[in-house]
Amino acid sequence: VVREAGSAILAENDSLAENVQRVALHPLDQFRAFRDMLEKGMSEEEIAAAFFVVPAVVKQRLRLMTVS
């Protein structure tokens, strides 16, 4: 995938998505990545599309935010 220079968020998302395709991230690592993306303003559907997972996976991982 070729992107225009200067988009740090897109570059980070592409990097994370590529790494997920190589070796699956641990669910806690997925949670951290999804949480960061959510805090940057992405929707759950956009996060799911970036990681090639269904939105239910994103919602499940983000439920970890309620764990103390």
PDB file with one MODEL, atoms N, CA, C and O in Angstrom:
MODEL        1
ATOM      1  N   VAL A   1       0.851  -1.168   0.000  1.00  0.00           N
ATOM      2  CA  VAL A   1       0.000   0.000   0.000  1.00  0.00           C
ATOM      3  C   VAL A   1       0.894   1.227   0.000  1.00  0.00           C
ATOM      4  O   VAL A   1       1.810   1.333   0.816  1.00  0.00           O
ATOM      5  N   VAL A   2       0.633   2.151  -0.910  1.00  0.00           N
ATOM      6  CA  VAL A   2       1.403   3.382  -0.989  1.00  0.00           C
ATOM      7  C   VAL A   2       0.527   4.514  -0.478  1.00  0.00           C
ATOM      8  O   VAL A   2      -0.603   4.697  -0.932  1.00  0.00           O
ATOM      9  N   ARG A   3       1.062   5.267   0.470  1.00  0.00           N
ATOM     10  CA  ARG A   3       0.337   6.391   1.057  1.00  0.00           C
ATOM     11  C   ARG A   3       1.174   7.644   0.891  1.00  0.00           C
ATOM     12  O   ARG A   3       2.390   7.576   0.714  1.00  0.00           O
ATOM     13  N   GLU A   4       0.506   8.796   0.949  1.00  0.00           N
ATOM     14  CA  GLU A   4       1.215  10.062   0.898  1.00  0.00           C
ATOM     15  C   GLU A   4       2.004  10.252   2.190  1.00  0.00           C
ATOM     16  O   GLU A   4       1.569   9.836   3.264  1.00  0.00           O
ATOM     17  N   ALA A   5       3.148  10.874   2.073  1.00  0.00           N
ATOM     18  CA  ALA A   5       3.979  11.151   3.242  1.00  0.00           C
ATOM     19  C   ALA A   5       3.270  12.143   4.151  1.00  0.00           C
ATOM     20  O   ALA A   5       2.461  12.953   3.700  1.00  0.00           O
ATOM     21  N   GLY A   6       3.587  12.065   5.437  1.00  0.00           N
ATOM     22  CA  GLY A   6       3.060  13.039   6.376  1.00  0.00           C
ATOM     23  C   GLY A   6       1.862  12.568   7.179  1.00  0.00           C
ATOM     24  O   GLY A   6       1.365  13.304   8.032  1.00  0.00           O
ATOM     25  N   SER A   7       1.398  11.379   6.929  1.00  0.00           N
ATOM     26  CA  SER A   7       0.259  10.887   7.693  1.00  0.00           C
ATOM     27  C   SER A   7       0.742   9.844   8.693  1.00  0.00           C
ATOM     28  O   SER A   7       0.746   8.647   8.406  1.00  0.00           O
ATOM     29  N   ALA A   8       1.145  10.312   9.861  1.00  0.00           N
ATOM     30  CA  ALA A   8       1.686   9.429  10.889  1.00  0.00           C
ATOM     31  C   ALA A   8       0.642   8.425  11.371  1.00  0.00           C
ATOM     32  O   ALA A   8       0.965   7.267  11.636  1.00  0.00           O
ATOM     33  N   ILE A   9      -0.603   8.869  11.484  1.00  0.00           N
ATOM     34  CA  ILE A   9      -1.667   7.975  11.957  1.00  0.00           C
ATOM     35  C   ILE A   9      -1.879   6.850  10.958  1.00  0.00           C
ATOM     36  O   ILE A   9      -1.967   5.686  11.350  1.00  0.00           O
ATOM     37  N   LEU A  10      -1.964   7.176   9.677  1.00  0.00           N
ATOM     38  CA  LEU A  10      -2.145   6.139   8.669  1.00  0.00           C
ATOM     39  C   LEU A  10      -0.964   5.190   8.644  1.00  0.00           C
ATOM     40  O   LEU A  10      -1.149   3.980   8.514  1.00  0.00           O
ATOM     41  N   ALA A  11       0.242   5.713   8.765  1.00  0.00           N
ATOM     42  CA  ALA A  11       1.434   4.864   8.755  1.00  0.00           C
ATOM     43  C   ALA A  11       1.422   3.906   9.942  1.00  0.00           C
ATOM     44  O   ALA A  11       1.758   2.731   9.799  1.00  0.00           O
ATOM     45  N   GLU A  12       1.037   4.409  11.110  1.00  0.00           N
ATOM     46  CA  GLU A  12       0.970   3.563  12.296  1.00  0.00           C
ATOM     47  C   GLU A  12      -0.095   2.489  12.124  1.00  0.00           C
ATOM     48  O   GLU A  12       0.134   1.326  12.455  1.00  0.00           O
ATOM     49  N   ASN A  13      -1.256   2.872  11.609  1.00  0.00           N
ATOM     50  CA  ASN A  13      -2.332   1.907  11.390  1.00  0.00           C
ATOM     51  C   ASN A  13      -1.912   0.840  10.386  1.00  0.00           C
ATOM     52  O   ASN A  13      -2.179  -0.344  10.590  1.00  0.00           O
ATOM     53  N   ASP A  14      -1.252   1.255   9.296  1.00  0.00           N
ATOM     54  CA  ASP A  14      -0.793   0.299   8.295  1.00  0.00           C
ATOM     55  C   ASP A  14       0.212  -0.669   8.893  1.00  0.00           C
ATOM     56  O   ASP A  14       0.176  -1.866   8.610  1.00  0.00           O
ATOM     57  N   SER A  15       1.100  -0.154   9.710  1.00  0.00           N
ATOM     58  CA  SER A  15       2.110  -0.992  10.346  1.00  0.00           C
ATOM     59  C   SER A  15       1.463  -2.021  11.270  1.00  0.00           C
ATOM     60  O   SER A  15       1.816  -3.200  11.238  1.00  0.00           O
ATOM     61  N   LEU A  16       0.524  -1.575  12.085  1.00  0.00           N
ATOM     62  CA  LEU A  16      -0.164  -2.489  12.989  1.00  0.00           C
ATOM     63  C   LEU A  16      -0.937  -3.554  12.215  1.00  0.00           C
ATOM     64  O   LEU A  16      -0.896  -4.734  12.563  1.00  0.00           O
ATOM     65  N   ALA A  17      -1.634  -3.136  11.177  1.00  0.00           N
ATOM     66  CA  ALA A  17      -2.418  -4.083  10.387  1.00  0.00           C
ATOM     67  C   ALA A  17      -1.507  -5.108   9.709  1.00  0.00           C
ATOM     68  O   ALA A  17      -1.838  -6.292   9.644  1.00  0.00           O
ATOM     69  N   GLU A  18      -0.378  -4.655   9.212  1.00  0.00           N
ATOM     70  CA  GLU A  18       0.561  -5.574   8.563  1.00  0.00           C
ATOM     71  C   GLU A  18       1.089  -6.593   9.561  1.00  0.00           C
ATOM     72  O   GLU A  18       1.185  -7.779   9.248  1.00  0.00           O
ATOM     73  N   ASN A  19       1.431  -6.136  10.758  1.00  0.00           N
ATOM     74  CA  ASN A  19       1.948  -7.045  11.769  1.00  0.00           C
ATOM     75  C   ASN A  19       0.898  -8.045  12.217  1.00  0.00           C
ATOM     76  O   ASN A  19       1.228  -9.192  12.519  1.00  0.00           O
ATOM     77  N   VAL A  20      -0.350  -7.635  12.265  1.00  0.00           N
ATOM     78  CA  VAL A  20      -1.428  -8.544  12.642  1.00  0.00           C
ATOM     79  C   VAL A  20      -1.536  -9.679  11.622  1.00  0.00           C
ATOM     80  O   VAL A  20      -1.791 -10.827  11.988  1.00  0.00           O
ATOM     81  N   GLN A  21      -1.342  -9.355  10.350  1.00  0.00           N
ATOM     82  CA  GLN A  21      -1.461 -10.364   9.304  1.00  0.00           C
ATOM     83  C   GLN A  21      -0.307 -11.358   9.355  1.00  0.00           C
ATOM     84  O   GLN A  21      -0.475 -12.509   8.953  1.00  0.00           O
ATOM     85  N   ARG A  22       0.847 -10.945   9.833  1.00  0.00           N
ATOM     86  CA  ARG A  22       1.998 -11.842   9.926  1.00  0.00           C
ATOM     87  C   ARG A  22       1.823 -12.814  11.083  1.00  0.00           C
ATOM     88  O   ARG A  22       1.828 -14.030  10.895  1.00  0.00           O
ATOM     89  N   VAL A  23       1.670 -12.269  12.269  1.00  0.00           N
ATOM     90  CA  VAL A  23       1.481 -13.061  13.479  1.00  0.00           C
ATOM     91  C   VAL A  23       0.380 -12.376  14.271  1.00  0.00           C
ATOM     92  O   VAL A  23       0.438 -11.172  14.522  1.00  0.00           O
ATOM     93  N   ALA A  24      -0.600 -13.135  14.654  1.00  0.00           N
ATOM     94  CA  ALA A  24      -1.729 -12.550  15.385  1.00  0.00           C
ATOM     95  C   ALA A  24      -1.261 -11.905  16.682  1.00  0.00           C
ATOM     96  O   ALA A  24      -0.471 -12.482  17.429  1.00  0.00           O
ATOM     97  N   LEU A  25      -1.761 -10.696  16.939  1.00  0.00           N
ATOM     98  CA  LEU A  25      -1.444 -10.008  18.178  1.00  0.00           C
ATOM     99  C   LEU A  25      -2.158 -10.687  19.340  1.00  0.00           C
ATOM    100  O   LEU A  25      -3.243 -11.247  19.182  1.00  0.00           O
ATOM    101  N   HIS A  26      -1.541 -10.628  20.483  1.00  0.00           N
ATOM    102  CA  HIS A  26      -2.176 -11.091  21.708  1.00  0.00           C
ATOM    103  C   HIS A  26      -3.399 -10.192  21.942  1.00  0.00           C
ATOM    104  O   HIS A  26      -3.348  -9.004  21.622  1.00  0.00           O
ATOM    105  N   PRO A  27      -4.486 -10.727  22.486  1.00  0.00           N
ATOM    106  CA  PRO A  27      -5.681  -9.906  22.709  1.00  0.00           C
ATOM    107  C   PRO A  27      -5.414  -8.615  23.486  1.00  0.00           C
ATOM    108  O   PRO A  27      -6.060  -7.600  23.226  1.00  0.00           O
ATOM    109  N   LEU A  28      -4.479  -8.637  24.430  1.00  0.00           N
ATOM    110  CA  LEU A  28      -4.164  -7.419  25.176  1.00  0.00           C
ATOM    111  C   LEU A  28      -3.483  -6.395  24.270  1.00  0.00           C
ATOM    112  O   LEU A  28      -3.744  -5.198  24.382  1.00  0.00           O
ATOM    113  N   ASP A  29      -2.619  -6.858  23.380  1.00  0.00           N
ATOM    114  CA  ASP A  29      -1.983  -5.949  22.424  1.00  0.00           C
ATOM    115  C   ASP A  29      -3.009  -5.386  21.444  1.00  0.00           C
ATOM    116  O   ASP A  29      -2.942  -4.218  21.061  1.00  0.00           O
ATOM    117  N   GLN A  30      -3.959  -6.229  21.044  1.00  0.00           N
ATOM    118  CA  GLN A  30      -5.041  -5.746  20.180  1.00  0.00           C
ATOM    119  C   GLN A  30      -5.827  -4.665  20.908  1.00  0.00           C
ATOM    120  O   GLN A  30      -6.129  -3.621  20.332  1.00  0.00           O
ATOM    121  N   PHE A  31      -6.157  -4.910  22.170  1.00  0.00           N
ATOM    122  CA  PHE A  31      -6.899  -3.932  22.957  1.00  0.00           C
ATOM    123  C   PHE A  31      -6.180  -2.601  22.975  1.00  0.00           C
ATOM    124  O   PHE A  31      -6.790  -1.559  22.738  1.00  0.00           O
ATOM    125  N   ARG A  32      -4.876  -2.627  23.257  1.00  0.00           N
ATOM    126  CA  ARG A  32      -4.108  -1.380  23.336  1.00  0.00           C
ATOM    127  C   ARG A  32      -4.118  -0.638  22.001  1.00  0.00           C
ATOM    128  O   ARG A  32      -4.283   0.581  21.961  1.00  0.00           O
ATOM    129  N   ALA A  33      -3.942  -1.376  20.922  1.00  0.00           N
ATOM    130  CA  ALA A  33      -3.938  -0.746  19.598  1.00  0.00           C
ATOM    131  C   ALA A  33      -5.321  -0.185  19.272  1.00  0.00           C
ATOM    132  O   ALA A  33      -5.438   0.945  18.799  1.00  0.00           O
ATOM    133  N   PHE A  34      -6.364  -0.970  19.525  1.00  0.00           N
ATOM    134  CA  PHE A  34      -7.729  -0.526  19.242  1.00  0.00           C
ATOM    135  C   PHE A  34      -8.086   0.691  20.088  1.00  0.00           C
ATOM    136  O   PHE A  34      -8.706   1.633  19.594  1.00  0.00           O
ATOM    137  N   ARG A  35      -7.698   0.673  21.362  1.00  0.00           N
ATOM    138  CA  ARG A  35      -7.988   1.796  22.263  1.00  0.00           C
ATOM    139  C   ARG A  35      -7.313   3.077  21.764  1.00  0.00           C
ATOM    140  O   ARG A  35      -7.917   4.149  21.743  1.00  0.00           O
ATOM    141  N   ASP A  36      -6.043   2.935  21.363  1.00  0.00           N
ATOM    142  CA  ASP A  36      -5.321   4.104  20.850  1.00  0.00           C
ATOM    143  C   ASP A  36      -5.997   4.665  19.611  1.00  0.00           C
ATOM    144  O   ASP A  36      -6.113   5.881  19.462  1.00  0.00           O
ATOM    145  N   MET A  37      -6.438   3.800  18.733  1.00  0.00           N
ATOM    146  CA  MET A  37      -7.097   4.242  17.507  1.00  0.00           C
ATOM    147  C   MET A  37      -8.439   4.893  17.825  1.00  0.00           C
ATOM    148  O   MET A  37      -8.811   5.892  17.210  1.00  0.00           O
ATOM    149  N   LEU A  38      -9.157   4.331  18.775  1.00  0.00           N
ATOM    150  CA  LEU A  38     -10.438   4.888  19.194  1.00  0.00           C
ATOM    151  C   LEU A  38     -10.227   6.285  19.783  1.00  0.00           C
ATOM    152  O   LEU A  38     -11.001   7.202  19.506  1.00  0.00           O
ATOM    153  N   GLU A  39      -9.181   6.443  20.595  1.00  0.00           N
ATOM    154  CA  GLU A  39      -8.883   7.741  21.201  1.00  0.00           C
ATOM    155  C   GLU A  39      -8.464   8.772  20.161  1.00  0.00           C
ATOM    156  O   GLU A  39      -8.591   9.974  20.395  1.00  0.00           O
ATOM    157  N   LYS A  40      -7.965   8.315  19.014  1.00  0.00           N
ATOM    158  CA  LYS A  40      -7.576   9.221  17.940  1.00  0.00           C
ATOM    159  C   LYS A  40      -8.757   9.578  17.045  1.00  0.00           C
ATOM    160  O   LYS A  40      -8.606  10.302  16.061  1.00  0.00           O
ATOM    161  N   GLY A  41      -9.945   9.057  17.399  1.00  0.00           N
ATOM    162  CA  GLY A  41     -11.148   9.452  16.683  1.00  0.00           C
ATOM    163  C   GLY A  41     -11.682   8.462  15.676  1.00  0.00           C
ATOM    164  O   GLY A  41     -12.652   8.764  14.980  1.00  0.00           O
ATOM    165  N   MET A  42     -11.080   7.284  15.572  1.00  0.00           N
ATOM    166  CA  MET A  42     -11.590   6.287  14.624  1.00  0.00           C
ATOM    167  C   MET A  42     -12.788   5.571  15.224  1.00  0.00           C
ATOM    168  O   MET A  42     -12.864   5.376  16.437  1.00  0.00           O
ATOM    169  N   SER A  43     -13.721   5.183  14.369  1.00  0.00           N
ATOM    170  CA  SER A  43     -14.884   4.424  14.833  1.00  0.00           C
ATOM    171  C   SER A  43     -14.503   2.945  14.952  1.00  0.00           C
ATOM    172  O   SER A  43     -13.479   2.509  14.426  1.00  0.00           O
ATOM    173  N   GLU A  44     -15.339   2.193  15.644  1.00  0.00           N
ATOM    174  CA  GLU A  44     -15.092   0.752  15.772  1.00  0.00           C
ATOM    175  C   GLU A  44     -15.095   0.074  14.413  1.00  0.00           C
ATOM    176  O   GLU A  44     -14.331  -0.862  14.179  1.00  0.00           O
ATOM    177  N   GLU A  45     -15.949   0.542  13.521  1.00  0.00           N
ATOM    178  CA  GLU A  45     -16.016  -0.039  12.174  1.00  0.00           C
ATOM    179  C   GLU A  45     -14.744   0.259  11.382  1.00  0.00           C
ATOM    180  O   GLU A  45     -14.252  -0.597  10.647  1.00  0.00           O
ATOM    181  N   GLU A  46     -14.214   1.469  11.533  1.00  0.00           N
ATOM    182  CA  GLU A  46     -12.964   1.834  10.850  1.00  0.00           C
ATOM    183  C   GLU A  46     -11.789   1.022  11.389  1.00  0.00           C
ATOM    184  O   GLU A  46     -10.923   0.590  10.628  1.00  0.00           O
ATOM    185  N   ILE A  47     -11.766   0.822  12.693  1.00  0.00           N
ATOM    186  CA  ILE A  47     -10.707   0.016  13.302  1.00  0.00           C
ATOM    187  C   ILE A  47     -10.787  -1.415  12.793  1.00  0.00           C
ATOM    188  O   ILE A  47      -9.769  -2.014  12.446  1.00  0.00           O
ATOM    189  N   ALA A  48     -11.997  -1.960  12.747  1.00  0.00           N
ATOM    190  CA  ALA A  48     -12.186  -3.329  12.259  1.00  0.00           C
ATOM    191  C   ALA A  48     -11.704  -3.462  10.821  1.00  0.00           C
ATOM    192  O   ALA A  48     -11.045  -4.442  10.473  1.00  0.00           O
ATOM    193  N   ALA A  49     -12.026  -2.496   9.997  1.00  0.00           N
ATOM    194  CA  ALA A  49     -11.602  -2.536   8.597  1.00  0.00           C
ATOM    195  C   ALA A  49     -10.081  -2.456   8.486  1.00  0.00           C
ATOM    196  O   ALA A  49      -9.487  -3.122   7.639  1.00  0.00           O
ATOM    197  N   ALA A  50      -9.454  -1.655   9.327  1.00  0.00           N
ATOM    198  CA  ALA A  50      -7.996  -1.511   9.288  1.00  0.00           C
ATOM    199  C   ALA A  50      -7.286  -2.801   9.669  1.00  0.00           C
ATOM    200  O   ALA A  50      -6.184  -3.072   9.192  1.00  0.00           O
ATOM    201  N   PHE A  51      -7.920  -3.603  10.533  1.00  0.00           N
ATOM    202  CA  PHE A  51      -7.306  -4.845  11.003  1.00  0.00           C
ATOM    203  C   PHE A  51      -7.884  -6.092  10.345  1.00  0.00           C
ATOM    204  O   PHE A  51      -7.514  -7.214  10.690  1.00  0.00           O
ATOM    205  N   PHE A  52      -8.793  -5.889   9.398  1.00  0.00           N
ATOM    206  CA  PHE A  52      -9.414  -7.014   8.688  1.00  0.00           C
ATOM    207  C   PHE A  52     -10.094  -7.986   9.643  1.00  0.00           C
ATOM    208  O   PHE A  52      -9.987  -9.204   9.497  1.00  0.00           O
ATOM    209  N   VAL A  53     -10.797  -7.418  10.626  1.00  0.00           N
ATOM    210  CA  VAL A  53     -11.598  -8.215  11.548  1.00  0.00           C
ATOM    211  C   VAL A  53     -13.021  -7.673  11.530  1.00  0.00           C
ATOM    212  O   VAL A  53     -13.271  -6.582  11.017  1.00  0.00           O
ATOM    213  N   VAL A  54     -13.933  -8.423  12.079  1.00  0.00           N
ATOM    214  CA  VAL A  54     -15.317  -7.956  12.154  1.00  0.00           C
ATOM    215  C   VAL A  54     -15.438  -6.982  13.333  1.00  0.00           C
ATOM    216  O   VAL A  54     -14.685  -7.086  14.301  1.00  0.00           O
ATOM    217  N   PRO A  55     -16.385  -6.036  13.254  1.00  0.00           N
ATOM    218  CA  PRO A  55     -16.548  -5.070  14.353  1.00  0.00           C
ATOM    219  C   PRO A  55     -16.777  -5.719  15.720  1.00  0.00           C
ATOM    220  O   PRO A  55     -16.436  -5.128  16.745  1.00  0.00           O
ATOM    221  N   ALA A  56     -17.345  -6.913  15.747  1.00  0.00           N
ATOM    222  CA  ALA A  56     -17.577  -7.597  17.024  1.00  0.00           C
ATOM    223  C   ALA A  56     -16.261  -7.879  17.759  1.00  0.00           C
ATOM    224  O   ALA A  56     -16.221  -7.839  18.988  1.00  0.00           O
ATOM    225  N   VAL A  57     -15.194  -8.160  17.020  1.00  0.00           N
ATOM    226  CA  VAL A  57     -13.884  -8.395  17.640  1.00  0.00           C
ATOM    227  C   VAL A  57     -13.389  -7.112  18.301  1.00  0.00           C
ATOM    228  O   VAL A  57     -12.865  -7.142  19.414  1.00  0.00           O
ATOM    229  N   VAL A  58     -13.556  -5.998  17.618  1.00  0.00           N
ATOM    230  CA  VAL A  58     -13.131  -4.711  18.171  1.00  0.00           C
ATOM    231  C   VAL A  58     -13.929  -4.413  19.433  1.00  0.00           C
ATOM    232  O   VAL A  58     -13.352  -4.020  20.447  1.00  0.00           O
ATOM    233  N   LYS A  59     -15.243  -4.594  19.388  1.00  0.00           N
ATOM    234  CA  LYS A  59     -16.086  -4.330  20.558  1.00  0.00           C
ATOM    235  C   LYS A  59     -15.681  -5.221  21.723  1.00  0.00           C
ATOM    236  O   LYS A  59     -15.637  -4.772  22.869  1.00  0.00           O
ATOM    237  N   GLN A  60     -15.386  -6.483  21.429  1.00  0.00           N
ATOM    238  CA  GLN A  60     -14.990  -7.426  22.479  1.00  0.00           C
ATOM    239  C   GLN A  60     -13.685  -6.986  23.138  1.00  0.00           C
ATOM    240  O   GLN A  60     -13.573  -6.997  24.364  1.00  0.00           O
ATOM    241  N   ARG A  61     -12.704  -6.601  22.331  1.00  0.00           N
ATOM    242  CA  ARG A  61     -11.415  -6.174  22.891  1.00  0.00           C
ATOM    243  C   ARG A  61     -11.571  -4.876  23.684  1.00  0.00           C
ATOM    244  O   ARG A  61     -10.947  -4.710  24.732  1.00  0.00           O
ATOM    245  N   LEU A  62     -12.396  -3.961  23.190  1.00  0.00           N
ATOM    246  CA  LEU A  62     -12.565  -2.682  23.866  1.00  0.00           C
ATOM    247  C   LEU A  62     -13.325  -2.822  25.188  1.00  0.00           C
ATOM    248  O   LEU A  62     -13.278  -1.923  26.027  1.00  0.00           O
ATOM    249  N   ARG A  63     -14.015  -3.928  25.373  1.00  0.00           N
ATOM    250  CA  ARG A  63     -14.680  -4.170  26.663  1.00  0.00           C
ATOM    251  C   ARG A  63     -13.667  -4.290  27.789  1.00  0.00           C
ATOM    252  O   ARG A  63     -14.015  -4.153  28.961  1.00  0.00           O
ATOM    253  N   LEU A  64     -12.403  -4.550  27.430  1.00  0.00           N
ATOM    254  CA  LEU A  64     -11.364  -4.639  28.448  1.00  0.00           C
ATOM    255  C   LEU A  64     -11.155  -3.303  29.172  1.00  0.00           C
ATOM    256  O   LEU A  64     -10.559  -3.268  30.248  1.00  0.00           O
ATOM    257  N   MET A  65     -11.644  -2.206  28.584  1.00  0.00           N
ATOM    258  CA  MET A  65     -11.518  -0.900  29.248  1.00  0.00           C
ATOM    259  C   MET A  65     -12.314  -0.866  30.539  1.00  0.00           C
ATOM    260  O   MET A  65     -12.019  -0.060  31.420  1.00  0.00           O
ATOM    261  N   THR A  66     -13.318  -1.725  30.671  1.00  0.00           N
ATOM    262  CA  THR A  66     -14.146  -1.718  31.873  1.00  0.00           C
ATOM    263  C   THR A  66     -13.558  -2.581  32.976  1.00  0.00           C
ATOM    264  O   THR A  66     -14.071  -2.595  34.095  1.00  0.00           O
ATOM    265  N   VAL A  67     -12.482  -3.304  32.668  1.00  0.00           N
ATOM    266  CA  VAL A  67     -11.840  -4.161  33.670  1.00  0.00           C
ATOM    267  C   VAL A  67     -10.907  -3.304  34.513  1.00  0.00           C
ATOM    268  O   VAL A  67     -10.125  -2.514  33.984  1.00  0.00           O
ATOM    269  N   SER A  68     -10.996  -3.465  35.809  1.00  0.00           N
ATOM    270  CA  SER A  68     -10.130  -2.650  36.695  1.00  0.00           C
ATOM    271  C   SER A  68      -8.754  -3.247  36.803  1.00  0.00           C
ATOM    272  O   SER A  68      -7.897  -2.703  37.499  1.00  0.00           O
TER     273      SER A  68
ENDMDL
END
